[in-house]
Amino acid sequence: MKKAETQQAILTAAKKLFITNGYKGTTTVQIAKEAGVSEMTLFRHFSIKDEIFLAVIHPLVSYLDSLDVNEQSDVRKTVRDLMENQLRFLLEERDLVRMVVMESFLAERNENPIAGVMARIEKVFSVYPLRQRELLVRLITGYILSGIFVPKKTNYKEDLEMFLQNAIDPLLERFEKERGDGGAENS
């Protein structure tokens, strides 16, 4: 097997086992066995189990790296793109997202994955003052994460559009007005 194929086999096996057994309940021996490689081979690709876990959940957060909001940005478009991307991922990878949420609550790892996602989203909206940014992040992540508790919907785009029009757009209009008036908090 080539290096990339071996890594992919390890990640596929790890994802399956993390979803089934959780982070703590999954061992590197199990991952190696499921991937069809030796544990030594696994450690040639990933030095510790936490590195494997982060690689497995990377698709959940990688999209955020491409986002940047600045004074000239169309923030509504950025929010819409972010939410559509994350909701699509959530629907495709519901079990993985559910596992990440559970791992965040169980705190069996050094890093809380959900807190990390929220911090990355907050960084995207750093053009806004802290309190506005925190509120925006809570609304966005709350809506996205609520998808793991709500039954699958066939038309999530319609629900998302309603959420954007009734919650996010009015909030962004208020933020823009406060910035324009110079009345925005800088704390």
C-alpha positions, 0 to 999 in steps of 0.5 A: 500500500502507498503512504497515502492509501495507508493513511486513508485506511487508518483514518477510515478505520479510526473514524468507524471505531471512534464513532462506535466506541468513542475516543477513550474506548478506541485503542491504536491496536484496534485502529491498526487491526481494522485498517489492516496494518501493524500498530508500528505502521500506524505510528509511522503515520501518526505519532499519537492517537490524538493526532489520528482523532484530529485528522479524522475530524479535520473535514469538520473544521477545514472549511473555516480556514478558507473564510475571512471577513474584513471591512469589504466582505459580504458578511451575509454571503460568508455566513450563508456559505459557512452555514450551507457548507457546515449543514451539508457536512453535518447531513453527510457526516451526522455520526461523526459530528455526534461523536465530536459533540459527545467527545466535547462533553466527555472531555477525555481529550486535551482539546475540546473539539467544539470549543476549537470550532467555535474559536475558529468561527469567532476568528472569522468574524474578528471584524466585529467587536467581541460581544457581537462576534460571540453572539453571532458565533453562538447563533451559527454554531447552535443552529448547525449543531442542533441538526444532530438532535433534529430528525433529518429534513429533506429540505434543510435549505428552506429551513436555513433560508428562514433562519438566515432571514429571520435571525441572522440578517436582522442581527447583521443589519443591527451590527452594521448600523452600530458600526456605521453610527460608531456606537459599536462596543469594542470590548 
